[in-house]
């Protein structure tokens, strides 16, 4: 598929999606969100893809925010629809994807950019990264899941502080807060993400998908996370990957998933 605002590079079971709007610091507009949805969906459906890495082009920004010019004149219903559609099309879609998603945060991750990173299953940052949710400085709040996912990762108090001050935190602070797993140099960022993705890719994709569903259930008030874990654990026993994994263990060889 041909894209205008993103680049897609599938290699060695890893699909790297790069938001490619450097003149706009990779800001998210409606066309980019739609393209990202399609790219994530295609990668998720690709049997050869076991991990997805999402990053931004250049060294300045992962995603510097949303394209404010697209919604500056919206009314109440249009604003609510913007958030609802965005969450369904991209942010919640990514968070619940069965293929693991790693965010390689290479610079500014602000507003919708940080919300996209929050939707990924975990995050790695370059040491020049700056993260924040500045929406209240514009008279609005984060609308793509930021008020929900940020507290889950850093706690209520830290999330309240970051959102209410509209400030930015450094990559090192983000790591200390539990927002990112690793902080490395710009040059080391994608290689580390690829190394982590390679480790993930060697494991059972069906089991990883079950783990994602189980972990996410803990944060879904309509579900019992422990019950979901029990159900997903049981379902694993009916998969080819379980048969291969246990057989390989007993035969003292590496499994071939």
KADARA-V695044 format. One record per residue. N is the residue number from 1. RES is the residue in one letter. SS is DSSP state (2 for helix, 1 for strand, 0 for the rest). PHI is phi in radians with two decimals (none if undefined). PSI is psi in whole degrees, -180 to 180 (NA if undefined). Layout:
N:RES:SS:PHI:PSI, N:RES:SS:PHI:PSI
This chain:
1:X:0:none:143, 2:X:0:-1.65:134, 3:X:0:-2.16:152, 4:X:0:-1.70:-31, 5:X:0:-2.04:-4, 6:X:1:-2.40:160, 7:X:1:-2.07:141, 8:X:1:-2.21:125, 9:X:1:-2.29:98, 10:X:1:-1.55:122, 11:X:1:-2.62:134, 12:X:0:0.90:48, 13:X:0:1.26:5, 14:X:1:-2.11:126, 15:X:1:-1.83:119, 16:X:1:-1.75:121, 17:X:1:-1.87:123, 18:X:1:-2.04:122, 19:X:1:-1.30:122, 20:X:0:-2.11:70, 21:X:0:-2.28:61, 22:X:2:-1.04:-33, 23:X:2:-1.19:-23, 24:X:2:-1.82:15, 25:X:0:0.92:36, 26:X:0:1.07:28, 27:X:0:-1.03:147, 28:X:1:-1.53:122, 29:X:0:-2.00:179, 30:X:2:-1.13:-35, 31:X:2:-1.19:-40, 32:X:2:-1.17:-41, 33:X:2:-1.07:-43, 34:X:2:-1.12:-42, 35:X:2:-1.14:-40, 36:X:2:-1.09:-42, 37:X:2:-0.99:-49, 38:X:2:-1.09:-42, 39:X:2:-1.16:-43, 40:X:2:-1.12:-42, 41:X:2:-1.11:-44, 42:X:2:-1.11:-43, 43:X:2:-1.13:-40, 44:X:2:-1.13:-32, 45:X:2:-1.48:-11, 46:X:0:-1.40:115, 47:X:0:-1.11:-23, 48:X:0:-1.44:-15, 49:X:0:-1.61:124, 50:X:0:-1.98:-18, 51:X:1:-2.57:145, 52:X:1:-2.06:133, 53:X:1:-1.94:129, 54:X:1:-1.97:131, 55:X:1:-2.61:180, 56:X:1:-2.02:157, 57:X:0:-1.36:151, 58:X:0:1.39:-172, 59:X:0:-1.98:-1, 60:X:0:-1.60:-36, 61:X:1:-2.55:138, 62:X:1:-1.29:-68, 63:X:1:-2.62:120, 64:X:0:-1.46:5, 65:X:0:2.35:-167, 66:X:1:-1.63:162, 67:X:0:-1.44:95, 68:X:2:-1.07:-30, 69:X:2:-1.07:-21, 70:X:2:-1.33:-22, 71:X:0:-2.30:12, 72:X:0:-1.06:-27, 73:X:0:-1.87:17, 74:X:0:-1.24:151, 75:X:0:-1.65:-173, 76:X:2:-1.03:-50, 77:X:2:-1.19:-37, 78:X:2:-1.17:-37, 79:X:2:-1.13:-45, 80:X:2:-1.09:-40, 81:X:2:-1.17:-35, 82:X:2:-1.06:-47, 83:X:2:-1.16:-45, 84:X:2:-1.07:-47, 85:X:2:-1.14:-41, 86:X:2:-1.11:-43, 87:X:2:-1.10:-46, 88:X:2:-1.17:-42, 89:X:2:-1.32:-35, 90:X:2:-2.26:-60, 91:X:2:-1.21:-53, 92:X:2:-1.24:-31, 93:X:2:-1.05:-46, 94:X:2:-1.15:-45, 95:X:2:-1.03:-32, 96:X:0:-1.81:10, 97:X:0:-1.13:143, 98:X:0:-1.37:-21, 99:X:0:-1.53:129, 100:X:1:-1.04:139, 101:X:1:-2.11:125, 102:X:1:-1.90:128, 103:X:1:-1.62:120, 104:X:1:-1.70:97, 105:X:1:-1.52:101, 106:X:0:-1.86:61, 107:X:0:2.21:-147, 108:X:1:-1.10:130, 109:X:1:-2.26:92, 110:X:1:-2.13:146, 111:X:0:0.96:-124, 112:X:2:-1.03:-25, 113:X:2:-1.18:-45, 114:X:2:-1.17:-37, 115:X:2:-1.11:-34, 116:X:2:-1.18:-42, 117:X:2:-1.10:-39, 118:X:2:-1.12:-32, 119:X:2:-1.27:-25, 120:X:0:-1.13:162, 121:X:0:-1.31:-28, 122:X:1:-2.82:172, 123:X:1:-2.28:144, 124:X:1:-2.22:136, 125:X:1:-2.11:148, 126:X:1:-1.38:157, 127:X:0:-1.22:-9, 128:X:0:-1.69:4, 129:X:0:-1.19:144, 130:X:1:-2.28:134, 131:X:1:-2.25:142, 132:X:1:-3.04:165, 133:X:0:-2.16:88, 134:X:0:-1.50:13, 135:X:2:-1.00:-37, 136:X:2:-1.14:-20, 137:X:2:-1.27:-11, 138:X:2:-1.89:6, 139:X:0:1.43:22, 140:X:0:-2.47:176, 141:X:0:-2.08:166, 142:X:0:-1.01:133, 143:X:0:-2.09:0, 144:X:0:-1.94:36, 145:X:0:1.72:1, 146:X:2:-1.11:-38, 147:X:2:-1.25:-14, 148:X:2:-1.77:-48, 149:X:2:-1.36:-34, 150:X:2:-1.09:-47, 151:X:2:-1.06:-32, 152:X:2:-1.09:-32, 153:X:2:-1.58:-41, 154:X:2:-1.99:-5, 155:X:0:1.64:159, 156:X:2:-1.11:-45, 157:X:2:-1.10:-48, 158:X:2:-1.12:-39, 159:X:2:-1.14:-43, 160:X:2:-1.02:-44, 161:X:2:-1.08:-49, 162:X:2:-1.13:-41, 163:X:2:-1.26:-43, 164:X:2:-1.31:-30, 165:X:2:-1.45:-17, 166:X:0:1.03:25, 167:X:0:-1.54:-178, 168:X:1:-2.13:148, 169:X:1:-2.07:155, 170:X:1:-1.36:169, 171:X:2:-1.08:-40, 172:X:2:-1.13:-41, 173:X:2:-1.15:-39, 174:X:2:-1.06:-38, 175:X:2:-1.19:-43, 176:X:2:-1.10:-33, 177:X:2:-1.39:-12, 178:X:0:1.52:13, 179:X:0:-1.38:-35, 180:X:0:-2.18:155, 181:X:0:-1.50:-34, 182:X:1:-2.50:152, 183:X:1:-2.20:125, 184:X:1:-2.40:175, 185:X:0:-1.22:164, 186:X:2:-0.96:-41, 187:X:2:-1.19:-29, 188:X:2:-1.57:-9, 189:X:2:-1.08:-61, 190:X:2:-1.16:-40, 191:X:2:-1.00:-40, 192:X:2:-1.18:-43, 193:X:2:-1.06:-40, 194:X:2:-1.18:-36, 195:X:2:-1.12:-46, 196:X:2:-1.12:-41, 197:X:2:-1.10:-38, 198:X:2:-1.10:-40, 199:X:2:-1.13:-41, 200:X:2:-1.13:-43, 201:X:2:-1.09:-22, 202:X:0:-1.36:-13, 203:X:0:-1.67:176, 204:X:0:-1.22:120, 205:X:2:-1.20:-33, 206:X:2:-1.21:-38, 207:X:2:-1.21:-39, 208:X:2:-1.12:-42, 209:X:2:-1.06:-40, 210:X:2:-1.15:-38, 211:X:2:-1.15:-41, 212:X:2:-1.07:-46, 213:X:2:-1.09:-39, 214:X:2:-1.21:-45, 215:X:2:-1.10:-45, 216:X:2:-1.10:-30, 217:X:2:-1.09:-28, 218:X:0:-1.11:-25, 219:X:0:-1.80:6, 220:X:0:-1.84:113, 221:X:0:-1.16:-14, 222:X:0:-1.53:-3, 223:X:0:-2.19:155, 224:X:0:-1.73:110, 225:X:2:-1.04:-39, 226:X:2:-1.16:-40, 227:X:2:-1.18:-40, 228:X:2:-1.06:-42, 229:X:2:-1.06:-44, 230:X:2:-1.05:-46, 231:X:2:-1.13:-45, 232:X:2:-1.18:-38, 233:X:2:-1.02:-47, 234:X:2:-1.10:-42, 235:X:2:-1.06:-32, 236:X:2:-1.02:-32, 237:X:0:-1.17:-16, 238:X:0:-1.73:12, 239:X:0:-1.81:155, 240:X:2:-1.13:-33, 241:X:2:-1.13:-37, 242:X:2:-1.14:-43, 243:X:2:-1.08:-44, 244:X:2:-1.18:-44, 245:X:2:-1.10:-46, 246:X:2:-1.23:-38, 247:X:2:-1.12:-44, 248:X:2:-1.08:-40, 249:X:2:-1.08:-46, 250:X:2:-1.20:-30, 251:X:0:-1.57:3, 252:X:0:0.98:48, 253:X:0:-2.36:168, 254:X:0:-1.39:137, 255:X:0:-1.24:155, 256:X:0:-2.09:94, 257:X:0:-1.49:NA
